[in-house]
Amino acid sequence: MDFDLIIINGRLIDPGLGFSKKADIGIKDGKIGRIFEDNELAKMDIEKYMTDRVINADGALVTPGLVDIHVHFREPGREGQETVKTGSQAAAAGGFTSVCCMPNTQPAIDNQETVKFVTSLAEKGDCRVYCIGAITKNRDGEELSEIGDLVKAGVVAVSDDGDYLQNPDMMRRALEYARMFDIPVISHAEDIYLAAGGYMNESFQSTRLGIPGRPAVAEEIAILRDIKLAGLTRSRLHIAHVSTAGGVEAIRRGKAEGVRVTGEAAPHHFALTDDLIGEEFDSNLRVNPPLRTEDDRLAVVEGLVDGTIDCIACDHAPHSEAEKDVEFDQAPPGMIGLETSLGLSITYLVDKGFMTMPDLMRKMSINPAKIVNLPAPGLSVGEAADITVIDPDAEWTVEKNAFRSKSKNSPFVGWKLKGKVIATIMDGRITHRAK
Ligand code: DOR
């Protein structure tokens, strides 16, 4: 068979199927056409292909495509910061083949037309783009969205991300409504009254710097309430960007009690702590929920390792240079993350011995896909060729000008990370290739 693309000399890891083996892959019509073991793909056959149809994965891992279920692509409304197109390019550069966009756009993704608008922008783009619909209309916590209509239009979850749904009765009804479609309600769990007026974690550091803080208990209380409601309604709850030791423990207990709760962690919460803020007051370190203490950071790592936290999601939050070039407390919260997520995860989780690469792929590919009911990417013949080729040992320096994202608000510029994307293949097409 003549293939459209071949990936040779790599080690295939598919944690879903539980294998790790040296093999070559032939891709045809967007699908995995054949897996060649024991050097079955003869040198002569390989020579037939032009270099643009061969990916040499020597020394690299060939894994199911990465999935991130928490990104902000800003379209519609703030296209100066990111568009679906540039966000998808950033995703591909970061090794992602599927992402889910949060609904805090302007207008919010709270109706079928906006879902269709966003998904149509993604057609033929560099990444599969799914929408998360708003729980309440305009995300203002007053009136439930037509969740049934949103699901019909293709949303894979609902969330009022950025805003915690304050009214517990509304949250209960949202959970009941979402259960009818077996989709999760994603909670940005921070009690707004406790967090109000805070710009960083409430801690020794916030006192030292004189910056009003957002206490850990704001997250813990919010998670505990939502777990109670998910237990009551037997609905699926997903906790976004868990950042506190208490939050991790609440999810651990919820799971032990049989509540259908899952959780995600953002790389900045397992790589950074709040003591960095006082060094340069880099406004790129301002993020919601905020960077926490070392104990919290380690608890997030432990939660990822023991399965309490199911997946990694980067909360890619583009803001322009002008917006961020202000005092720490004046800057909008958020940092971009799609292009550093894998490097930070390998550097802080795999390289430090907390988990293996197959474990990490479960957290960055299979588990996030399952949470939002997407087919989990895999490396079997006949599956869609959504594949990421990763050199886990390659070191690279994060460069501002190399970001594909339209915004450059990353505190990691200049950092050396381990683990590089060699190529991303989506639907059998190369969407990113390292130079
Ligand atoms: O830091 C954040 N930025 N947290 C959020 O939940 C929203 C995000 C944004 O949209 O900028």
Boltz pocket constraint, residues with backbone or C-beta under 6 A from the ligand:
constraints:
  - pocket:
      binder: B
      contacts: [[A, 72], [A, 104], [A, 161], [A, 162], [A, 163], [A, 188], [A, 286], [A, 287], [A, 288], [A, 289], [A, 315], [A, 317], [A, 318], [A, 333], [A, 334], [A, 335]]
      max_distance: 6.0
